[in-house]
Amino acid sequence: MKTAPSDVQAIADLAQARAAVKAELAKVIVGQHQVIDELLTALLVGGHVLLVGVPGLAKTLLINTLASCLQLSFNRIQFTPDLMPSDITGTDIIEEEGGTRKRFFKFVKGPVFANVVLADEINRTPPKTQAALLQAMQERKVTAGGNTYELGQPFFVLATQNPIEQEGTYPLPEAQLDRFMFNTFIGYPDAREEAEIVRTTTSAYAGQASPVLSGERIVALQQLVRKVPVADAVVAHAVSLARRSRPADPQAPDYVREYVAWGAGPRASQYLILGAKAAAILDGRLAPSIADVDRMALPVLRHRIITNFNAEAAAVDSVEIVNRLLAK
């Protein structure tokens, strides 16, 4: 499949837009370049991201600023133990006509009806409420009161988790974890970046990001990602990575059979390729390579490989399994 000249120009424009977005984010956010790249990659694919990081690393600020740069509507949902599904999706209320006094149900949309939804500390609410996001994340729809409502496009869910505090939390089930394209870890800034953070946040400086891309443009770019051609060898590499993580697969190495209870499913292979396509065009290239697939491997596979008791006893986690798979 040949890339049309208009698509070639769109890819070149996207590479410039990426630089512009990162420049605007830099007015507010210090560092976190890899995290920003993963967020932009997931956005272009139409995927969702689970952000894991300790408190105080500006996760909420980063997401809010990104929504501003992209001219997208933004809603933040603070997940708590008493949050109900209708607090996320919306609810039907009874209204009365003034003249006839006839009563009818009216659906009031919840905070999930936005382009960018921040599910803050998603593991602090029970599974019943966590599941309220499942249909929205997969089908871009919400069903309430027997009616189905379409969500606006683009639709991008970013959920956060604190890896330290586990009391009073409800771990996400594997079915919901699989809805997230990336599991992105946010680490501490280095000494230079932390000094810059302290300098700017304790002064009168107030950075303001300017809009760069519109929602309509992002939807067009998501369609462009699907058109990017990919070589059979790159597809074979992505499929092999996912299949070798499954202990029952003939290709699985011995350490996978010993330490892994469940490996990554077909959705991992799909996201490896889509992520590689998005990474390629963000760099201004017309087709992804095997190296692009490898770049996607850790955030795509980290939460899809479920280790067993042997791994826990040997202090082997899913990150080490992914690194071993890449080493082969």
C-alpha positions as CSV (number, residue, x, y, z in Angstrom):
1,M,0.0,0.0,0.0
2,K,1.4,3.4,-1.1
3,T,1.1,6.4,1.1
4,A,-0.8,9.2,-0.6
5,P,1.0,12.6,-1.0
6,S,-1.6,14.2,1.2
7,D,-0.9,11.7,3.9
8,V,2.9,12.3,3.6
9,Q,2.3,16.0,4.1
10,A,0.0,15.2,7.1
11,I,2.7,13.1,8.7
12,A,5.2,15.9,8.2
13,D,2.7,18.3,9.8
14,L,2.1,16.0,12.7
15,A,5.9,15.8,13.5
16,Q,5.8,19.6,13.7
17,A,2.6,19.6,15.8
18,R,4.2,17.1,18.2
19,A,7.2,19.5,18.7
20,A,4.7,22.4,19.2
21,V,2.7,20.4,21.8
22,K,5.8,19.5,23.8
23,A,6.9,23.1,23.7
24,E,3.6,24.2,25.1
25,L,3.6,21.5,27.8
26,A,7.2,22.6,28.7
27,K,5.7,25.9,29.8
28,V,3.9,24.1,32.7
29,I,5.5,20.6,33.0
30,V,9.2,20.0,33.6
31,G,10.7,16.9,32.1
32,Q,8.6,13.7,31.7
33,H,9.4,13.5,28.0
34,Q,8.9,9.7,27.7
35,V,5.5,9.9,29.5
36,I,4.4,12.7,27.2
37,D,5.4,10.7,24.1
38,E,3.4,7.7,25.4
39,L,0.4,9.9,26.0
40,L,0.5,11.3,22.5
41,T,1.0,7.9,21.0
42,A,-2.0,6.5,22.8
43,L,-4.1,9.5,21.8
44,L,-3.3,9.0,18.1
45,V,-4.2,5.3,18.4
46,G,-7.4,6.0,20.3
47,G,-6.2,4.0,23.3
48,H,-6.3,4.7,27.0
49,V,-3.5,5.0,29.6
50,L,-3.1,3.9,33.2
51,L,-0.6,6.2,34.9
52,V,1.1,4.8,37.9
53,G,3.1,7.1,40.2
54,V,3.6,8.3,43.7
55,P,1.7,11.5,44.8
56,G,3.1,14.9,43.9
57,L,4.5,14.1,40.4
58,A,2.0,16.4,38.6
59,K,-0.1,13.6,37.0
60,T,-3.3,15.6,37.1
61,L,-1.6,18.8,36.0
62,L,0.0,17.0,33.0
63,I,-3.3,15.6,31.9
64,N,-5.1,18.9,32.3
65,T,-2.4,20.8,30.4
66,L,-2.4,18.2,27.6
67,A,-6.2,18.7,27.2
68,S,-5.7,22.4,27.0
69,C,-3.0,22.0,24.3
70,L,-5.3,19.8,22.2
71,Q,-8.5,22.0,22.6
72,L,-10.3,19.1,24.2
73,S,-13.0,19.1,26.9
74,F,-11.6,17.7,30.2
75,N,-13.4,16.2,33.2
76,R,-11.8,14.9,36.4
77,I,-13.4,12.1,38.4
78,Q,-12.1,11.6,41.9
79,F,-12.7,7.9,42.6
80,T,-13.7,7.2,46.3
81,P,-15.2,4.2,48.1
82,D,-18.7,5.7,48.0
83,L,-18.7,6.7,44.3
84,M,-21.6,5.1,42.4
85,P,-21.7,4.1,38.7
86,S,-24.3,6.8,37.9
87,D,-21.9,9.4,39.3
88,I,-19.7,8.6,36.3
89,T,-22.1,7.8,33.5
90,G,-25.0,10.1,34.4
91,T,-28.5,9.4,35.6
92,D,-32.2,9.9,34.6
93,I,-34.1,12.5,36.5
94,I,-37.8,13.3,36.5
95,E,-38.9,16.6,34.9
96,E,-42.3,18.2,34.7
97,E,-43.7,20.2,31.8
98,G,-45.0,23.6,33.0
99,G,-48.4,23.6,31.2
100,T,-49.5,20.0,31.1
101,R,-47.7,19.0,34.3
102,K,-46.7,15.8,32.4
103,R,-43.7,14.1,33.9
104,F,-40.9,12.5,31.9
105,F,-37.4,11.2,32.4
106,K,-34.4,13.3,31.3
107,F,-30.9,11.9,31.1
108,V,-28.3,14.1,32.8
109,K,-24.8,13.3,31.4
110,G,-22.1,12.4,33.8
111,P,-18.4,13.5,33.7
112,V,-17.5,10.6,31.4
113,F,-19.0,12.7,28.6
114,A,-15.8,14.6,27.8
115,N,-12.9,14.2,25.3
116,V,-10.3,13.6,28.1
117,V,-11.4,11.9,31.3
118,L,-9.1,11.7,34.3
119,A,-10.1,8.8,36.5
120,D,-8.1,9.9,39.6
121,E,-7.0,7.0,41.9
122,I,-9.2,4.5,40.0
123,N,-8.4,1.7,42.4
124,R,-10.0,3.6,45.4
125,T,-13.6,2.7,44.3
126,P,-15.3,-0.8,44.3
127,P,-15.4,-3.0,41.2
128,K,-19.1,-2.1,40.6
129,T,-18.1,1.5,40.0
130,Q,-14.9,0.7,38.2
131,A,-16.9,-1.3,35.7
132,A,-18.9,1.8,34.8
133,L,-16.0,2.8,32.6
134,L,-15.8,-0.6,30.7
135,Q,-18.4,0.1,28.0
136,A,-17.2,3.7,27.6
137,M,-13.6,2.7,27.1
138,Q,-14.3,-0.2,24.7
139,E,-17.3,1.0,22.7
140,R,-17.3,4.8,23.2
141,K,-20.9,4.5,24.4
142,V,-22.9,4.7,27.6
143,T,-26.0,2.8,28.3
144,A,-28.4,4.1,31.0
145,G,-32.1,3.6,31.6
146,G,-32.4,1.4,28.5
147,N,-30.9,4.0,26.2
148,T,-27.5,4.2,24.6
149,Y,-25.7,7.4,24.2
150,E,-22.7,8.1,22.0
151,L,-19.6,9.7,23.5
152,G,-17.8,12.5,21.6
153,Q,-14.7,11.9,19.6
154,P,-11.9,11.7,20.4
155,F,-12.4,9.9,23.7
156,F,-9.3,9.4,25.9
157,V,-9.4,7.9,29.5
158,L,-6.4,8.5,31.7
159,A,-6.5,6.7,35.0
160,T,-4.1,7.2,37.9
161,Q,-2.9,4.8,40.7
162,N,-0.7,5.3,43.7
163,P,1.7,2.3,43.8
164,I,2.6,2.8,47.5
165,E,-0.6,3.0,49.5
166,Q,-2.7,-0.2,49.1
167,E,-5.0,0.0,52.2
168,G,-8.6,0.6,51.2
169,T,-8.0,0.0,47.5
170,Y,-9.6,-2.4,45.0
171,P,-7.2,-3.8,42.4
172,L,-8.4,-3.4,38.9
173,P,-9.5,-6.8,37.4
174,E,-7.5,-8.1,34.5
175,A,-10.4,-7.5,32.1
176,Q,-10.3,-3.8,32.9
177,L,-6.5,-3.6,32.8
178,D,-6.7,-5.0,29.3
179,R,-8.8,-2.0,28.2
180,F,-5.8,0.2,28.8
181,M,-3.3,0.4,25.9
182,F,-0.4,1.5,28.1
183,N,0.6,1.1,31.7
184,T,2.9,4.1,32.1
185,F,5.1,4.6,35.2
186,I,5.9,8.1,36.2
187,G,9.2,8.3,38.1
188,Y,10.9,11.0,40.2
189,P,12.5,13.9,38.3
190,D,16.3,14.1,38.2
191,A,18.1,16.7,40.3
192,R,18.2,19.4,37.6
193,E,14.5,18.9,36.8
194,E,13.5,19.0,40.4
195,A,15.4,22.2,41.0
196,E,13.6,23.7,38.0
197,I,10.2,22.5,39.4
198,V,10.9,24.1,42.7
199,R,12.1,27.3,41.1
200,T,9.1,27.8,38.9
201,T,6.4,26.7,41.3
202,T,7.6,28.8,44.2
203,S,7.8,32.0,42.1
204,A,5.2,34.3,40.6
205,Y,5.6,32.5,37.2
206,A,2.3,31.0,35.9
207,G,2.8,29.1,32.7
208,Q,-0.2,28.9,30.3
209,A,-0.2,26.3,27.4
210,S,-1.8,27.5,24.1
211,P,-3.9,25.2,21.9
212,V,-2.1,23.4,19.1
213,L,-4.5,20.7,17.7
214,S,-8.3,20.6,17.5
215,G,-10.5,17.6,18.2
216,E,-11.4,17.2,14.6
217,R,-7.7,17.2,13.6
218,I,-7.0,14.5,16.1
219,V,-9.8,12.3,14.8
220,A,-8.3,12.7,11.3
221,L,-4.8,11.8,12.5
222,Q,-6.2,8.7,14.3
223,Q,-7.6,7.6,10.9
224,L,-4.2,8.4,9.3
225,V,-2.5,6.0,11.8
226,R,-4.7,3.2,10.5
227,K,-3.5,3.9,6.9
228,V,0.2,3.6,7.8
229,P,1.7,0.5,6.0
230,V,3.5,-2.1,8.1
231,A,5.9,-4.9,6.9
232,D,5.0,-8.5,7.5
233,A,8.2,-9.0,9.5
234,V,7.2,-6.2,11.9
235,V,3.7,-7.8,12.4
236,A,5.4,-11.2,12.9
237,H,7.7,-9.7,15.5
238,A,4.8,-8.2,17.5
239,V,2.8,-11.4,17.4
240,S,5.8,-13.4,18.5
241,L,6.4,-11.1,21.5
242,A,2.8,-11.5,22.7
243,R,2.7,-15.3,22.0
244,R,6.0,-16.0,23.8
245,S,4.6,-14.4,26.9
246,R,2.0,-17.2,27.2
247,P,3.2,-20.2,29.2
248,A,1.1,-22.7,27.2
249,D,2.4,-21.6,23.8
250,P,5.0,-23.8,22.1
251,Q,7.2,-20.7,21.5
252,A,7.3,-19.8,25.2
253,P,10.7,-19.9,26.8
254,D,11.4,-21.8,30.0
255,Y,11.3,-18.8,32.3
256,V,7.8,-17.9,31.0
257,R,6.6,-21.4,31.7
258,E,8.0,-21.1,35.2
259,Y,7.0,-17.6,36.2
260,V,4.0,-16.6,34.2
261,A,0.4,-17.6,35.0
262,W,-1.3,-15.8,32.1
263,G,0.4,-14.1,29.1
264,A,-0.7,-11.2,26.9
265,G,-3.7,-11.7,24.7
266,P,-4.3,-10.7,21.0
267,R,-5.1,-7.1,22.0
268,A,-1.5,-6.7,23.0
269,S,-0.3,-7.6,19.5
270,Q,-2.8,-5.1,18.1
271,Y,-1.6,-2.3,20.4
272,L,2.1,-3.1,19.7
273,I,1.5,-2.5,16.0
274,L,-0.8,0.5,16.4
275,G,1.7,2.0,18.9
276,A,4.6,1.4,16.5
277,K,2.7,3.1,13.7
278,A,1.9,6.1,15.8
279,A,5.5,6.3,17.1
280,A,6.8,6.2,13.5
281,I,4.6,9.0,12.2
282,L,5.2,11.1,15.3
283,D,8.9,10.9,14.3
284,G,8.0,11.9,10.7
285,R,8.6,8.4,9.3
286,L,6.2,6.7,6.8
287,A,6.4,3.1,8.2
288,P,7.2,1.5,11.6
289,S,10.2,-0.8,12.3
290,I,10.8,-3.7,14.7
291,A,12.6,-1.1,16.9
292,D,9.3,0.8,17.2
293,V,7.5,-2.4,18.3
294,D,10.2,-2.9,20.9
295,R,9.7,0.6,22.2
296,M,6.0,-0.2,22.8
297,A,6.7,-3.5,24.5
298,L,7.1,-2.5,28.1
299,P,4.0,-0.1,28.5
300,V,1.9,-2.5,26.4
301,L,2.8,-5.8,28.0
302,R,3.7,-4.8,31.6
303,H,0.1,-5.0,32.9
304,R,-1.0,-7.9,30.6
305,I,1.6,-10.5,31.9
306,I,0.3,-12.0,35.2
307,T,3.1,-13.7,37.2
308,N,2.6,-16.6,39.6
309,F,3.8,-17.6,43.1
310,N,7.1,-18.9,41.7
311,A,7.8,-15.4,40.3
312,E,6.9,-13.8,43.6
313,A,9.2,-16.1,45.5
314,A,12.1,-15.4,43.1
315,A,11.4,-11.6,43.0
316,V,10.6,-11.7,39.3
317,D,8.0,-9.2,38.0
318,S,6.3,-8.6,34.7
319,V,8.9,-5.9,33.8
320,E,11.7,-8.4,34.0
321,I,9.8,-10.9,31.9
322,V,9.3,-8.3,29.2
323,N,13.0,-7.3,29.3
324,R,13.9,-11.0,28.9
325,L,11.5,-11.4,25.9
326,L,13.1,-8.3,24.2
327,A,16.6,-9.6,24.9
328,K,15.8,-12.7,22.7
